[in-house]
Amino acid sequence: MKTFATAMLIAMTVSVPALARDRAPTANERAAIEKKLRSLGYTSWDDIKLDDDRPYHQPKWEIDDARKGNGQRFDIELEPRTLKLLQTERDD
């Protein structure tokens, strides 16, 4: 019975993917992301974080409240390696 319980515990541990945490960008990542945001016409933004905590989903940079010169605000998602624009959603 003890062997079975140990085997089950190991199987459950291996079968559950490790959950990563959102994280802030490194200094180099932040510089590249900010350059990309400026090239897209944004003048300021709030939080930047790597969303990497959802199993079976691709990680992405999330930028909250990115503002254009006219004051419009958007939430933006960028692909982590290429910084390709994945999604822009108006944040009213």
Order of alpha helices (4+ residues) and beta strands (2+ residues): alpha-alpha-beta-beta-beta-beta-beta
